[in-house]
Amino acid sequence: MLIAGVFALSRGLYAWAGVRFNDWPLGVYWQYLDPFLLKRKLGESLLYLHGQPPLFNLYLGTALATGHETAVFVATFLVCGLAVYAGAFLLMRRLGACAPLAFALATWLATAPAFVAYENWLFYSLPVAALLVLAGLALDRALRAGRARDGAVFLGVLAVVCGTRSLYHLAYLLAAVGLLALGWRDWRRALAAGVLPVSLVCALYAKNALLFGHFAASTWTGMSLAHLTTDGLGAAEARRLVEAGILSPSSLVPAFSRPQVYPRAYFDPPPATRVRALYWETKTTGGPNYNHAAYIRISDELLHDSLWVVRHRPGLYLASVRESWRIYFRSPSDLRFLGAENLGAVQPASDLYDAVFFLRRRGPGSGDDPRAPARYWGLILGLPVVFVLGLAAALGRGPGRRLDRSQRLLAGFLCFNIAYVAVVGNSLELGENNRFRFETDPLSVCLLGLSLQGALDRLRGPAGRA
C-alpha cells in the first residue's frame, strides 16, 4: 500500500511538472511496423517482420485495435513502472535486505527522473526491465518450491523477453534453463519446464530461417555491427576497399540509412511479394521502412564487411567498443530519444540527481562548455563494485556468507543478466548503450541492497544479526 501511494504521488508531481506520455515513436522508429499495417494487416505483417522479434509490435497493434491506444500505452507503462518498483523491493527482501532499506532503494530507483522519462516513452526498455525483475521473483519461487510449473513460469517470462528484444538470444534462454537445472540439481525437470518456452523461441527462429534465411530473431545484426566497424572507416579507405572488391557497396553508406541513400540496385526491382511490410520503402507516416526486404541483403553484406574489419582493422573495432563502454556508463537520461519536452520537464531534478548520486563531472579541460562530455563517476566506479560484490555473494563470499543456496543462485541470476547485457550489447552495438543498461539497472539496485545489508550486518556483529 505504501509503495502504491508513493508511486501515485510521485507520478502526480511529475505530471504537474509537465511530463507527458511520448507516443511519437509509433510512426517513425525503425523497430516499429507502419501503424497502418499494424491496424489493417497485423497478422501478415508480424509473420513477415524480420528486423525485430514480434511481441512489442504485437502489443502496438493490439493497442491500436482498441481505438484508445494512448490510454492503453499510458496504463501499460504505469503498470510496468509499478511492477519494477514493487518487484525490486520484493527482490531485495528475497535477498535478505531489511524492509526499510529495500523500500528506500526501490523508491530511489522508481522516483528517479530518468526512470519516469522511460516510463513515459513508447519503447520496450521499461517493459523489458519489468520482465527481468519479474523473472527474478519467478526464479526465487521456482528454486524454493521445486515445481516444474514454477520453472516454466520463470522461463516463460524470459521467453517473452526474447520475443521482445533481439539482444536476448536463444542462447540466453538456454543458459537460464541450465541455471534452473543447477538450482534443482535435476536436468530432466528443468528440461520439462523449458520445453514450451524454448520451443516457442525456436519457432520464431525457424520462421525467420524459412522465410529469410536467418535462424535468429533479427536480420539486422550486420547493420548493428557496422556502427562499430565499417562506419568508422574513412570515406577514401572505404571506397578503395569497395573498388578492390573487399567490401560491398553497402559499406559506403552509414548503417540504417534511408532507402534513397543506397544504390538503387538494392531496391530495384521491388521484391516479388504482395506483402506491403516487405516492399514499401516508406511508411504511411513518412518514415523509412526498415523491414523492407532489401535490408536483409544490406545487413548480410555489412556483416561480412564488419567481420573483415574486425579481422584486419581490430584497432578500429576495439576503439568503437571502448566508446560503447563509455556511453554505457552515462546517465540513462542522457538520451535524446526520450523526448525534448519530457527531458526539459525533468531537467532540474535530473541535473540534481546526476550530480549527487551519479557524481557527474565534466572531463578535464572542458571548462564551462556544456557540450563537453560528462563523466558519471558514481556509475563508472559504483556499478563495477556492486557487480563484483553481487558476484561474490553468488559464490558465497562477502555479503553472500549469510545467504542460503537459493539466494546465492538468485544473486547469480542478477549478475548474469547485468554481465550479458553489458558484454553482448557493448560488443555488437554503438550509440545507445546507456539505454541498454537501463534494462538491468533495477537488478543492480537489488545487488546494492544486498551489499549494503551485508555491510550493516557486519557493523552490527553477531549480536545484531541475531
Order of alpha helices (4+ residues) and beta strands (2+ residues): alpha-alpha-alpha-alpha-alpha-alpha-alpha-alpha-alpha-alpha-alpha-alpha-alpha-alpha-alpha-alpha-alpha-beta-beta-alpha-alpha-alpha-alpha
